[in-house]
């Protein structure tokens, strides 16, 4: 089942909130995971694993480094879904 951009954004915001405690309304498409949301590599890997389960996609380790912004992750998941 394909996920819409809004569904993925909302779901990612929930995962980021669970991992970091960051309010979901602060997770916006143009925010950088490291610079704006202050997510470290360990938390990012947890979020990636949880996103794979939640959205039924596979995010190869080689692609994780390319997911710099929330939009990058949302676009990747939408294309995979």
HELIX and SHEET records of a PDB file:
HELIX    1   1 UNK A    5  UNK A   20  1                                  16    
HELIX    2   2 UNK A   24  UNK A   26  5                                   3    
HELIX    3   3 UNK A   41  UNK A   55  1                                  15    
HELIX    4   4 UNK A   61  UNK A   64  1                                   4    
HELIX    5   5 UNK A   70  UNK A   80  1                                  11    
END                                                                             
